[in-house]
Amino acid sequence: MTWREWAAAEGREIRSAHRWREPRDFDAAGPEGKLAPDGRPVVSYASNDYLGLTQHPDVVAAAHAALDRWGTGSGSARLIVGSRPVHAELEAALASWKGTDRAVVFPTGFATNLGVLTTFGAPGVVVCSDELNHASIIDGSRLSRARVEVYRHADVDHLRHLLEAAPAGERHVVVTDTVFSMDGDLAPVDSLAELCARHSALLVLDEAHAVLGPDPDLAGRDVLRVGTLSKTLGALGGFVAGPAPLTELVVNRARSYVFTTAPTPADTAAALAAVGVVRSSEGEALRARLHDHVERLRSGHPSPIVPVVLGDEARTLAAAATLLEQGMLVPAIRPPTVAPGTSRLRVALSAAHTSAQIDALRTALADL
């Protein structure tokens, strides 16, 4: 069998399971736009642009200014000639925002998790990972060459058992999302931090979706905070913030930092401007607006990721199609992204949504 024949057979298998996926162009600036292939107007409830900062005039202007000053690309890795002054400025702003010694910027959040976990994972290390962690954490753990133990979702007692059962002399890394991307629920961060401190374990927190928290006080602890520039900050990239000895080692050891081109000046400048917005009174108002949207759709839910679990794949696809006919783009999430029997509509809310759009979605979901 040739490679083309093999690929065609694999494709047929995916199609026969009704799990074939293709990207659809969404011609939009903000939640409203036109969706391919027929150009129908829709409101998207699928973006991770939680505060609407992709359209903020200060963020857009900063990207334009960076293009004018430095051009479209960095042209090299950070450790060669790819570093621009704006990269260091952004890292300083991120470290200040997160209350850490230092931050290190990567081209994507996925690359950040790969870099962090392969830097600190090695033979003689146990990586303990929540069973619902993001794919980038799973892949980073696999690539790390450490022994990987998966603990039950948000189960501190199970994690405690794994840490206590590890052979003497092994070092420990505990890694978790703080807000889980498919359920929108929270990790027990305070309890995890206390447990890691007792066992001298390095805690790695992926805060990609933590626009509404949690925001724990981690001063003095061995904690690395992984974040993204691509969601709350409305740009593109990732970062890790933490104690200087740890972040400086990342700069020297993380292959997804050392051997890749630096983030573009425009993305970096946009993220820097976005940090300024997030830390301002305007940012507080945007988070309050987003929180109000969440309360209107599902009172008491802790994040802007609101799942509507329907279970059956066909039923979930039909529900997404029904919403699309009403001009509402809500993606159907199904295996292998989530476990069999847990297919769902994944609603992602933004401060850029209007109250009327949230009310329309609430009514449509109730009708389903």
C-alpha positions in Angstrom: 0.0 0.0 0.0 1.4 3.4 -1.0 1.2 6.4 1.4 -1.5 7.9 -0.7 -3.6 4.7 -0.5 -3.0 4.5 3.2 -4.1 8.2 3.7 -7.2 7.7 1.6 -8.1 4.6 3.6 -7.7 6.5 6.8 -9.8 9.3 5.5 -12.6 6.9 4.5 -12.5 5.5 8.0 -12.9 8.9 9.6 -15.7 9.8 7.1 -17.5 6.5 7.8 -17.5 7.4 11.5 -19.0 10.8 10.6 -16.1 12.6 12.2 -14.5 14.2 9.1 -13.7 17.9 9.7 -12.8 20.8 7.4 -12.2 24.4 8.3 -14.9 26.9 7.3 -14.0 30.5 6.5 -15.7 33.0 8.8 -15.4 36.5 7.4 -15.8 38.6 10.5 -14.3 41.2 12.8 -15.9 40.4 16.1 -18.8 38.0 16.8 -20.9 38.9 13.7 -19.8 37.8 10.2 -20.4 35.7 7.1 -19.9 31.9 7.2 -18.7 29.9 4.2 -19.6 28.2 2.0 -22.8 30.2 1.4 -21.9 33.5 3.1 -24.8 33.4 5.5 -24.8 36.0 8.3 -24.2 34.5 11.7 -23.3 35.4 15.3 -20.4 33.3 16.5 -20.6 31.8 20.0 -17.4 29.9 19.5 -14.4 32.3 19.8 -12.0 32.6 22.7 -11.7 36.3 22.2 -13.2 36.7 25.6 -12.9 40.4 26.1 -13.2 41.4 22.4 -9.7 42.8 22.3 -9.0 41.6 18.8 -11.0 44.7 17.7 -9.9 47.1 20.4 -8.5 50.3 18.8 -5.5 50.5 21.1 -4.6 46.9 20.3 -5.0 47.3 16.6 -3.1 50.6 16.6 -0.2 49.0 18.4 0.0 46.2 15.8 0.0 48.8 13.0 2.8 50.8 14.6 4.9 47.6 15.0 4.4 46.8 11.4 5.6 50.2 10.4 8.7 50.0 12.7 9.8 46.4 12.3 7.9 44.9 9.4 5.9 41.7 9.2 8.2 39.1 10.8 11.0 38.7 13.3 13.2 36.8 10.8 15.0 34.6 13.4 14.8 32.9 16.7 15.0 35.0 19.8 18.5 33.8 20.7 19.9 34.8 17.3 18.6 38.1 16.0 14.8 37.6 16.3 14.4 39.6 19.5 13.0 43.1 19.2 12.6 45.6 22.1 8.9 44.9 22.1 9.4 41.3 23.1 11.3 42.3 26.3 8.7 45.0 27.0 5.9 42.4 26.7 7.7 39.9 29.0 8.2 42.6 31.6 4.5 43.5 31.5 3.4 39.9 31.7 5.7 39.3 34.7 4.3 42.3 36.5 0.7 41.3 35.7 1.2 37.8 37.0 3.3 38.9 40.0 6.4 36.9 39.0 10.1 37.4 38.5 10.1 37.0 34.8 8.1 35.8 31.8 9.1 34.2 28.6 7.1 34.6 25.4 6.6 31.8 22.8 5.0 31.8 19.4 1.9 29.9 20.6 0.4 28.6 23.8 0.8 25.0 22.5 4.6 25.6 22.0 4.8 27.0 25.6 3.4 23.9 27.2 5.7 21.7 25.0 8.7 23.9 26.0 7.9 24.0 29.7 7.1 20.3 30.2 10.1 19.1 28.2 12.4 21.4 30.1 11.4 20.1 33.5 10.3 16.6 32.6 13.1 14.1 32.2 14.0 10.6 33.4 13.7 10.5 37.1 10.8 12.9 37.1 7.1 12.1 37.5 4.6 14.3 35.7 1.2 14.2 37.3 -1.5 15.4 34.9 -5.2 16.0 35.3 -7.1 13.6 33.0 -9.0 16.5 31.3 -5.9 18.6 30.5 -5.5 20.2 27.1 -3.8 18.4 24.2 -0.8 20.6 24.5 -0.2 19.4 28.1 -0.7 15.8 27.1 1.8 16.1 24.2 4.3 18.0 26.3 4.1 15.4 29.0 4.6 12.6 26.5 7.6 14.3 24.9 9.2 15.1 28.2 10.6 11.6 28.7 9.3 11.7 32.3 7.1 9.0 33.8 3.5 10.3 33.4 0.8 9.6 35.9 -2.8 10.8 35.1 -5.0 11.7 38.1 -8.7 11.8 38.2 -10.2 15.1 37.2 -9.7 17.7 39.9 -9.2 14.9 42.5 -6.7 16.2 45.0 -6.8 13.0 47.1 -5.9 10.9 44.0 -3.0 13.2 43.3 -1.9 13.0 46.9 -1.8 9.2 46.6 0.3 9.4 43.4 2.8 11.8 45.0 3.1 9.7 48.1 3.5 6.4 46.1 6.3 7.7 43.9 9.7 6.1 44.6 12.1 8.0 46.7 14.4 10.3 44.8 12.0 11.1 42.0 11.1 14.7 41.5 7.5 15.7 40.8 5.8 18.0 38.3 2.0 18.6 38.7 0.3 20.2 35.7 -3.2 21.3 35.2 -5.5 23.6 33.4 -7.0 26.2 35.7 -10.1 26.4 33.6 -10.8 23.3 31.5 -11.5 24.0 27.9 -14.4 21.7 27.2 -16.3 21.9 30.5 -15.5 25.4 31.7 -15.0 24.2 35.3 -12.1 25.1 37.6 -9.2 23.2 39.0 -8.8 23.3 42.9 -5.7 25.6 42.5 -5.3 26.5 46.2 -5.4 22.9 47.3 -3.0 21.8 44.5 -0.6 24.6 45.5 -0.6 23.5 49.1 -0.2 19.8 48.2 2.7 20.6 45.9 4.4 22.7 48.5 4.3 19.8 51.0 5.8 17.4 48.4 8.3 19.9 46.9 6.6 19.4 43.6 6.7 22.0 40.8 3.2 23.2 39.9 2.5 24.2 36.3 -0.8 26.0 35.8 -2.2 26.5 32.3 -4.3 29.7 32.6 -5.3 30.0 29.0 -9.0 30.3 29.7 -8.8 32.0 33.1 -10.2 35.4 32.1 -12.6 35.4 35.0 -10.2 33.6 37.4 -9.0 31.8 39.4 -6.2 34.2 40.2 -4.5 32.7 43.3 -1.8 34.2 45.4 1.3 32.1 44.6 4.0 34.3 45.9 7.1 32.4 47.1 5.9 29.0 45.6 7.5 26.9 43.0 4.8 27.6 40.4 5.0 28.3 36.7 2.0 30.1 35.1 1.4 29.3 31.5 -0.8 31.7 29.5 -1.8 32.6 26.0 -1.7 35.8 24.1 -4.4 34.4 21.8 -7.5 34.5 23.9 -8.0 37.1 26.6 -5.3 39.3 25.0 -6.7 39.0 21.5 -3.3 38.5 19.7 -1.2 35.3 19.0 1.4 33.6 21.2 2.0 32.1 24.6 4.1 32.7 27.7 5.3 31.2 30.9 5.8 33.3 34.0 7.5 32.3 37.2 10.6 32.4 39.4 13.8 33.6 37.6 15.8 30.4 37.9 13.0 28.4 36.3 12.2 30.8 33.5 15.8 31.4 32.7 16.3 27.6 32.3 13.3 27.6 29.9 15.1 30.1 27.7 18.1 27.8 27.5 16.5 24.4 27.3 13.0 24.7 25.7 13.4 23.5 22.1 10.1 25.1 21.1 11.7 28.4 22.2 15.3 28.0 21.1 14.6 26.5 17.7 11.7 28.6 16.4 11.3 32.1 14.9 10.3 34.7 17.4 6.7 35.9 17.5 5.9 38.6 15.0 6.4 42.2 16.2 2.8 43.0 15.4 1.4 40.2 17.5 3.8 41.1 20.3 2.9 44.8 20.3 -0.8 43.9 20.1 -0.5 41.7 23.2 1.5 44.4 25.1 -1.3 46.9 24.4 -3.9 44.3 25.5 -2.2 43.7 28.8 -2.5 47.5 29.4 -6.2 47.3 28.7 -6.8 44.2 30.9 -5.1 45.9 33.8 -7.1 49.1 33.5 -10.5 50.2 34.7 -11.7 49.4 31.2 -10.5 45.8 31.6 -12.4 45.5 34.8 -15.6 46.7 33.1 -15.1 44.2 30.2 -14.7 41.4 32.7 -17.8 42.5 34.6 -19.7 42.6 31.3 -18.5 39.1 30.4 -19.4 37.9 33.9 -22.9 39.3 33.4 -23.3 37.4 30.1 -22.3 34.1 31.8 -24.8 34.8 34.6 -27.6 35.4 32.1 -26.9 32.2 30.3 -26.0 29.9 33.3 -26.1 31.5 36.7 -23.2 30.5 39.0 -21.0 29.1 36.2 -17.4 30.1 36.8 -16.1 30.8 33.2 -17.2 31.9 29.8 -17.0 28.3 28.5 -20.5 27.0 28.9 -21.1 23.4 27.7 -24.4 22.0 26.8 -23.8 18.2 27.0 -26.2 16.2 24.8 -24.3 12.9 24.8 -25.2 11.5 21.4 -23.1 12.7 18.5 -26.0 12.8 16.0 -28.2 14.7 18.3 -25.4 17.2 19.0 -24.7 17.7 15.3 -28.5 18.2 14.7 -28.7 20.8 17.5 -25.7 22.7 16.1 -27.4 22.7 12.7 -30.7 23.9 14.2 -28.9 26.8 15.8 -27.0 27.6 12.6 -30.3 27.9 10.7 -31.2 30.6 13.3 -28.0 32.4 12.6 -26.1 31.2 15.6 -22.8 29.5 15.2 -22.2 27.1 18.2 -19.9 24.2 17.4 -20.7 20.6 18.1 -17.8 19.0 20.0 -17.5 15.3 19.8 -15.0 12.4 20.0 -12.1 12.4 19.9 -12.1 15.9 21.4 -14.3 14.7 24.2 -15.0 11.2 25.5 -17.6 9.0 23.7 -21.1 9.7 25.1 -20.3 13.3 26.1 -20.8 15.2 22.8 -21.8 18.7 23.5 -22.4 22.2 22.2 -19.5 24.4 23.4 -20.6 27.9 24.0 -17.9 30.5 24.4 -19.0 34.0 25.4 -17.4 37.3 24.9 -17.7 40.8 26.3 -18.2 41.7 22.6 -21.6 40.0 22.5 -24.6 42.2 23.1 -27.2 41.5 25.8 -29.7 40.8 23.0 -27.4 38.2 21.4 -27.0 36.4 24.8 -30.8 36.5 25.3 -31.4 35.1 21.8 -29.0 32.2 22.5 -30.6 31.5 25.8 -34.0 31.2 24.2 -32.7 29.0 21.4 -31.0 26.6 23.8 -34.1 26.4 25.9 -36.1 25.5 22.8 -33.6 22.7 22.0 
